[in-house]
């Protein structure tokens, strides 16, 4: 009765082995069918022999096998999936069909060749290689003058040597025609310094700054060259197609968005309003651009002083250059007929050097340092808006003067920042005009703070990194946080913090009048009060009561 079991185990093993082989063949079939791994990408000409294709595949696997072993959090994207995609994949057509059917008026290559600068720090090998190969495969050879790679102190110490050997082996003769400059910073210098270094070595007529986690789509260059030929002081950006960091799916970018920033000097995408007879696929002006990808005349870039060399590591460089471009005679355009995929990582995939202020993280202090330089260099009297929203920036020391920036403004006859508000970014001007006061809200030595975890109102140190910034809306009298939560009075005179109302009833319960430094609630005619250390309540207004005195960082209206 036990005889059948004697032979069942070997049969089960054979069954599992066969099932495993069939599954592997099925996945290989899907891999080839979906075009995830394109052997044609390994050389300028298609590979004709299966043995040669297999050889380059093995070389690719060997190259990426030397990627330092790190967690997914280290790279902030799916490393395993990136390795499995190969060096190039077919991308969806995301631009309008009219972009592919029209012809472009291009200047001759000797007047418009391009130097590409890619700076990176601890990028995974497969991701970096996909950026490079997609660029080489989808860029007309005669227009690509050179490729400049700056390794900003990565931990992968043999990467550049291995990369040079891989490219020479795979691309062969094309590398003899393409300039290839590989630089290694022995210590971390930062993206800004590295990009400036690459641009100083470039020899092409135009310089393209490209991030190291991108995929260049077909026909990306021609629309940009056509726009640059029309205006030598133009800076252009392709429309960025987002690549999901988890699934690496390539999606269509939104051509109804333009770049901008707020008074805290944080970059934001803004809605674009189409003019009459304007089509979404047409090139359009933008107040700013996402800093990773930008193309402009190399000479014009150097004339503008490059990226501000006083900025540290990363952050703010694209906003500073955008303001400088617009105020000093240039323009910025986003060109939807040009598409490049880009991974927008949810968190920084790198560390910032330690700073002096222990109350701030290194990333926060670096951001405030760079933003303070921008505010002091370009915002003129409007820098008070920045300091009202980021008061801790006043404590950040700067170890240089602004003489060089003032000299540039005089030599280039740059416009004042008021001109930027009127002609380039009316959204920023409207935001300024609709407020009667803004910034932190101080009561004696503490500030009114709405905790992000539960929106509970407390009085806390005014120098918390996330201290609440309040806005008093000029028309409605509402007192709002940046998360659009408004201070109001509810049942039994309880102080509430709720979504800002749009109907008249809710607005009335959230309407405040400013009496000196007091807040008078319009419906109850009571004043906001802080009679005890951690207690807010409504009480009868007393003109000289310190507990009822709340001072904005910036008041636009005198009462």
Order of alpha helices (4+ residues) and beta strands (2+ residues): alpha-alpha-alpha-alpha-alpha-beta-alpha-beta-alpha-alpha-beta-alpha-beta-beta-alpha-beta-beta-beta-beta-beta-alpha-alpha-beta-alpha-alpha-alpha-alpha-alpha-beta-beta-beta-beta-beta-beta-beta-alpha-beta-beta-beta-beta-beta
